[in-house]
Amino acid sequence: MTDLDAIHARAASLNALSDESVHGQRGGDISVKPWRERSFYVNDPWGISLLRQAGTVYAG
């Protein structure tokens, strides 16, 4: 994802940000991991939590 902040703002406007606790933080808040990944969780219309992230490249 190229613009995580814009995606986060859109998810917030749709009231889709997760309220679940993830490692002691609200899942819908953008968190920054030690390896510089930025991520947050949203809930789809069926209540399934989905991770949105930027900064991690999976090479395998």
Z-matrix of the N, CA and C atoms (Angstrom, degrees):
N
C 1 1.444
C 2 1.514 1 109.57
N 3 1.279 2 115.32 1 139.77
C 4 1.448 3 118.31 2 -175.64
C 5 1.522 4 113.64 3 -96.74
N 6 1.299 5 118.88 4 -28.66
C 7 1.464 6 120.49 5 -177.79
C 8 1.527 7 110.18 6 -132.21
N 9 1.314 8 115.51 7 77.55
C 10 1.457 9 121.18 8 -176.23
C 11 1.525 10 111.57 9 -61.63
N 12 1.328 11 117.13 10 -35.01
C 13 1.466 12 119.82 11 -179.71
C 14 1.532 13 111.47 12 -63.99
N 15 1.322 14 117.31 13 -40.54
C 16 1.466 15 120.67 14 178.65
C 17 1.526 16 110.68 15 -67.54
N 18 1.321 17 116.84 16 -39.80
C 19 1.464 18 120.62 17 178.24
C 20 1.523 19 110.05 18 -65.34
N 21 1.333 20 116.77 19 -40.02
C 22 1.463 21 121.66 20 177.98
C 23 1.531 22 110.16 21 -62.87
N 24 1.330 23 116.61 22 -44.46
C 25 1.467 24 120.44 23 179.44
C 26 1.528 25 110.92 24 -62.64
N 27 1.318 26 116.94 25 -40.85
C 28 1.472 27 120.40 26 178.62
C 29 1.525 28 110.71 27 -65.09
N 30 1.333 29 116.88 28 -43.61
C 31 1.468 30 120.47 29 178.11
C 32 1.528 31 110.46 30 -61.74
N 33 1.335 32 116.74 31 -39.21
C 34 1.465 33 120.22 32 178.31
C 35 1.528 34 110.56 33 -64.19
N 36 1.338 35 116.98 34 -40.54
C 37 1.468 36 119.83 35 -179.64
C 38 1.526 37 111.77 36 -66.31
N 39 1.329 38 116.81 37 -23.84
C 40 1.464 39 121.77 38 178.08
C 41 1.526 40 112.35 39 -94.13
N 42 1.341 41 116.18 40 4.50
C 43 1.465 42 121.92 41 -177.87
C 44 1.531 43 111.39 42 55.88
N 45 1.340 44 115.49 43 41.43
C 46 1.463 45 120.97 44 -176.26
C 47 1.527 46 113.40 45 -107.51
N 48 1.332 47 118.55 46 0.54
C 49 1.462 48 120.09 47 -179.05
C 50 1.523 49 110.57 48 -71.06
N 51 1.312 50 115.50 49 140.93
C 52 1.462 51 121.22 50 -178.22
C 53 1.524 52 111.20 51 -72.51
N 54 1.332 53 116.13 52 140.18
C 55 1.463 54 122.08 53 174.06
C 56 1.523 55 111.67 54 -98.68
N 57 1.328 56 117.08 55 -2.83
C 58 1.462 57 120.75 56 -178.38
C 59 1.526 58 110.92 57 -68.16
N 60 1.322 59 115.75 58 150.99
C 61 1.459 60 121.53 59 176.28
C 62 1.528 61 109.24 60 -83.34
N 63 1.329 62 115.58 61 128.03
C 64 1.461 63 121.74 62 177.59
C 65 1.524 64 107.26 63 -125.40
N 66 1.321 65 116.89 64 109.38
C 67 1.470 66 122.88 65 -178.15
C 68 1.526 67 111.36 66 53.52
N 69 1.336 68 116.43 67 41.79
C 70 1.453 69 121.62 68 175.80
C 71 1.515 70 115.17 69 81.20
N 72 1.314 71 117.53 70 7.32
C 73 1.459 72 121.56 71 -179.89
C 74 1.523 73 108.52 72 -127.36
N 75 1.320 74 117.17 73 150.07
C 76 1.467 75 120.83 74 176.33
C 77 1.523 76 108.84 75 -62.63
N 78 1.318 77 117.01 76 126.94
C 79 1.460 78 122.13 77 -175.39
C 80 1.513 79 114.21 78 -59.16
N 81 1.323 80 117.74 79 -29.88
C 82 1.455 81 121.20 80 -179.18
C 83 1.517 82 114.59 81 -77.85
N 84 1.327 83 117.16 82 -9.20
C 85 1.466 84 120.63 83 177.06
C 86 1.526 85 109.69 84 -84.37
N 87 1.326 86 117.41 85 142.64
C 88 1.462 87 120.26 86 176.04
C 89 1.521 88 108.28 87 -68.93
N 90 1.325 89 115.79 88 127.42
C 91 1.464 90 120.37 89 176.42
C 92 1.525 91 108.57 90 -116.53
N 93 1.330 92 115.53 91 152.73
C 94 1.462 93 121.41 92 178.96
C 95 1.519 94 107.75 93 -117.78
N 96 1.311 95 115.91 94 121.10
C 97 1.463 96 121.96 95 -179.10
C 98 1.526 97 110.13 96 -84.07
N 99 1.349 98 118.17 97 161.39
C 100 1.469 99 120.95 98 179.24
C 101 1.532 100 113.14 99 -57.14
N 102 1.331 101 117.79 100 -27.05
C 103 1.470 102 120.94 101 179.80
C 104 1.531 103 111.11 102 -91.02
N 105 1.342 104 116.64 103 15.97
C 106 1.470 105 127.05 104 172.94
C 107 1.520 106 114.42 105 76.00
N 108 1.312 107 118.30 106 10.34
C 109 1.459 108 119.94 107 173.24
C 110 1.519 109 109.03 108 -70.31
N 111 1.314 110 117.01 109 136.33
C 112 1.462 111 123.22 110 173.60
C 113 1.517 112 106.74 111 -110.41
N 114 1.329 113 116.76 112 132.86
C 115 1.460 114 118.68 113 -176.36
C 116 1.523 115 111.65 114 -154.42
N 117 1.332 116 114.28 115 162.64
C 118 1.458 117 122.16 116 172.35
C 119 1.517 118 107.87 117 -157.09
N 120 1.323 119 115.89 118 165.81
C 121 1.461 120 121.73 119 -179.15
C 122 1.517 121 110.51 120 -112.05
N 123 1.332 122 114.86 121 143.51
C 124 1.461 123 122.27 122 173.42
C 125 1.525 124 108.14 123 -123.67
N 126 1.315 125 115.67 124 162.70
C 127 1.466 126 121.42 125 173.47
C 128 1.518 127 108.22 126 -111.41
N 129 1.340 128 116.15 127 130.60
C 130 1.459 129 119.08 128 176.31
C 131 1.536 130 109.11 129 -77.88
N 132 1.328 131 118.44 130 174.53
C 133 1.471 132 120.36 131 -176.76
C 134 1.528 133 114.58 132 -58.93
N 135 1.319 134 118.13 133 -18.27
C 136 1.462 135 121.99 134 -179.84
C 137 1.521 136 112.09 135 -98.42
N 138 1.362 137 117.04 136 5.77
C 139 1.456 138 120.95 137 177.33
C 140 1.513 139 115.14 138 86.50
N 141 1.332 140 117.51 139 9.71
C 142 1.460 141 121.47 140 178.83
C 143 1.527 142 108.73 141 -82.94
N 144 1.343 143 117.44 142 130.34
C 145 1.464 144 121.55 143 177.76
C 146 1.522 145 110.11 144 -79.18
N 147 1.325 146 115.36 145 133.85
C 148 1.457 147 122.07 146 178.66
C 149 1.519 148 108.98 147 -125.83
N 150 1.323 149 116.82 148 139.44
C 151 1.464 150 122.43 149 178.27
C 152 1.517 151 109.32 150 -92.32
N 153 1.326 152 116.49 151 131.13
C 154 1.463 153 122.38 152 171.59
C 155 1.511 154 105.04 153 -113.75
N 156 1.320 155 117.46 154 130.72
C 157 1.457 156 119.15 155 -176.92
C 158 1.519 157 110.87 156 -144.87
N 159 1.325 158 114.84 157 160.59
C 160 1.460 159 122.64 158 174.91
C 161 1.518 160 107.77 159 -143.27
N 162 1.305 161 116.52 160 143.09
C 163 1.455 162 120.76 161 174.43
C 164 1.504 163 115.46 162 107.01
N 165 1.322 164 119.21 163 -6.19
C 166 1.451 165 121.47 164 178.67
C 167 1.520 166 108.85 165 -111.64
N 168 1.318 167 116.14 166 129.31
C 169 1.455 168 121.44 167 177.21
C 170 1.514 169 107.72 168 -110.57
N 171 1.316 170 116.52 169 121.63
C 172 1.460 171 121.42 170 177.67
C 173 1.521 172 108.42 171 -92.16
N 174 1.318 173 116.77 172 118.01
C 175 1.465 174 121.34 173 -175.28
C 176 1.523 175 113.08 174 -104.64
N 177 1.295 176 118.39 175 14.74
C 178 1.460 177 115.56 176 179.71
C 179 1.460 178 116.41 177 -174.49
